[in-house]
């Protein structure tokens, strides 16, 4: 889900006009979620 948010924000298709400003955070949120779960994120 976080990757999709980052992609939409980077493309300028997110609902919030400020999304591009916050897009870099989405990847970090996703990474942290994997860490909290004790899992390794998928490659890609």
HUQUIJO-V355108 format. One record per residue. N is the residue number from 1. RES is the residue in three letters. SS is DSSP state (a for helix, b for strand, c for the rest). BURIAL is + if it has 24 or more other C-alpha atoms within 12 Angstrom, else -. Layout:
<<N,RES,SS,BURIAL> <N,RES,SS,BURIAL>>
//
This chain:
<<1,UNK,c,-> <2,UNK,a,-> <3,UNK,a,-> <4,UNK,a,-> <5,UNK,a,+> <6,UNK,a,+> <7,UNK,a,-> <8,UNK,a,+> <9,UNK,a,+> <10,UNK,a,+> <11,UNK,a,-> <12,UNK,c,-> <13,UNK,c,-> <14,UNK,c,-> <15,UNK,c,-> <16,UNK,c,-> <17,UNK,c,-> <18,UNK,c,-> <19,UNK,a,-> <20,UNK,a,-> <21,UNK,a,-> <22,UNK,a,-> <23,UNK,a,+> <24,UNK,a,-> <25,UNK,a,-> <26,UNK,a,+> <27,UNK,a,-> <28,UNK,a,-> <29,UNK,a,-> <30,UNK,a,+> <31,UNK,a,-> <32,UNK,a,-> <33,UNK,a,-> <34,UNK,a,-> <35,UNK,a,-> <36,UNK,a,-> <37,UNK,a,-> <38,UNK,c,-> <39,UNK,c,-> <40,UNK,c,-> <41,UNK,c,-> <42,UNK,c,-> <43,UNK,c,-> <44,UNK,c,->>
//
